[in-house]
Structures are given as C-alpha cells and as structure tokens.
C-alpha cells in the first residue's frame, strides 16, 4: 500500500514539474566570499548563493 501511495505522489510531482521553466536565462551559482570588518579588521568567510531569473 505504501509503494502505491509513493507512486501516486511521484506521478503528481512529475506532472507538476513537466511545465517547469528550464530556459537558459535561469542560473544558480554559489561563490565563496571574504569580507573584512572595518572596525575590528577581522575577516568573515562565507558562501554567497546567487539565483538569477
């Protein structure tokens, strides 16, 4: 019974994503960044997540 329900959920997700926009103008990028605090001069490290539509 659980496999049947999982199959129904999977079919609904596939049908929903069928019209998903996969145009070349869409992009997803992650870039590392380093920032310095001007008061204490301590570095801050992190990752930047960039999503373009």
N, C-alpha and C positions, 0 to 999 in steps of 0.2 A: 504494500500500500504506500509506503514512504517513497519508493522509487517512482511510482506512478505520479505522486504529488510533485516530486522533484522534476520529473519530465514535463509536467504542466507548467511549472514555474520557469523552467529553461525555455520552453517554447514561447511563453509570453515575453520573456526578456529578449529573445532573438527577434520576435516580431516588433517589439518596441524600438530596437536598435537598427532595424532594417533601413529606416529613413534618416539615420544619423549622418550629419554633415561631415564628410571626410575631404573637404576642399583643401587645396594647397595653402590657403591663407591661414589655416589653423596651425598653431605651433605650441609646443610645451617644452620648456628648457629649464634646466637647473644650473646655476652658476655659483661657485664659491665667491665669497667676498671678505674683505678685510677692512675694518673701519677703526680709526683711532679716535679715542675720546679726547677732545681738545683741552679739557680741564686736567685730567689725570695722566693723559698720554698713554693710557692702557689700550692695547689692541682688543678688538671684538671680532671674533671669527664667526662665520655662519654660511648658510646657503640661501640663495635667492631663487624663488620659484617665479618664473615668467610665463604667463599664458597670454597668447595673442589671438584675437578673433579676426 
